[in-house]
Amino acid sequence: MARAGEPPATAGFILGRLIADEAEILTLGVCENWQRRGIGQRLVEALGRAARKAEARRLYLEVAASNATALRLYQKLGFAEIGRRKGYYERPGNPPEDAVNLALAL
């Protein structure tokens, strides 16, 4: 969890899991008023360090293909696209959207 401001308040969070030598980011969120300040990047980097310390070799995640902001962040951090899940996200009133699968060697 990231805390920021005065008095400190929750600014963002990340949730991941470790299985054998693989780690996965399950979700990442940054409060709107704290976005674009590097909090998401620091959360991903911290999870990567923790996963590496736990002897994970790769860090995985998936993100909606339309989430350009997240895709830029992950690309900046060294993640590479390893596949797609066609039509994975179904949203009422919108066509299905692909999930982009990404991985980072730790």
N, C-alpha and C positions, 0 to 999 in steps of 0.2 A: 504494500500500500504506500502511496506517495502522499505526504502531507506538506502543505505549503501555506504561506500567509501568516498574518499575525492577528489574532491568535491562530496557531496552526489548525488547519482543517483538511479533510480529505480532498485531495486534488485528482487522484487517479488510483487505479488498481490493476493488477494483472493476476491471472490465475493460470497455473500450469500443472502439468503432471509429469512424472518420471516413471518409465517402465523399462526395466533392464537398462540398456545403454542408449535409450531414446527418450527425449523430452518433447513435450508438446505445449504450445500456448493454447489454452482453451478460450480465454477471453481477455481483452484489454480494453480499459475505458479511462478516459480523462474527462473531467468535468469541463463543460463548455468554456467557462471563464478562465481555465488554465490551459486550454489547447494552444498549440504552436509555441510552446515555451520549453520544449525538450523533455517534458515529463514522460511521455510515451516512450521515447527513445531510452531514457534512463531506466524505465521499468523493464523494457525488453532486455537491455544490457545486463541488468541485475539478475533477471531470471536466467539468462545465458551463463553468467558466472556461477550461479548456484547449481545449474545443471552440469556444467563442466566439473565443478568440485565433486559432484555426485557421480562422476565418471560417465556422463552421457556423451555420446559422440556426435549426435545430430539433434537439432532443434527444429521441430515442424510446426506448421500452422496452416490455416486456410482462411481466406478472406473473399468477400464478394468481388467479382470482377469489376464492378462499378466503383469500388471504394478506392479511388485514385490516391487519396491522401495516405491511406494505410499502405497501399502498394509502393508509393514513393519512399515511405519510412523504411519498410522492410528491405527494399532494394538498396537503400543507403546503408543499411546495416549488414549487407552482404548476403541476404537470402536470395535464392534462385528458384524460379518456377520449376516444379518437377511434375506437374500434371494439372488436370482440371476435372471437375465433376460437373458435367453438363446438366443444366437445369436444376441444380442442387437446391437453391433457395427459391421457395415459392412464397410470393407475397400477394395477398388479395388485391385484385384489380390490376396487377402487373404481370408481364410474362415471366416465366421462370428465368433465374439468373445463374450463371456458372459460378462455382467456387474455384478459386485459384489455390492450388496446393503449393506451398513454399517450404524450403528446407535450408538450414544453415549448418555447415560443418563446424563443430566446436573443437 
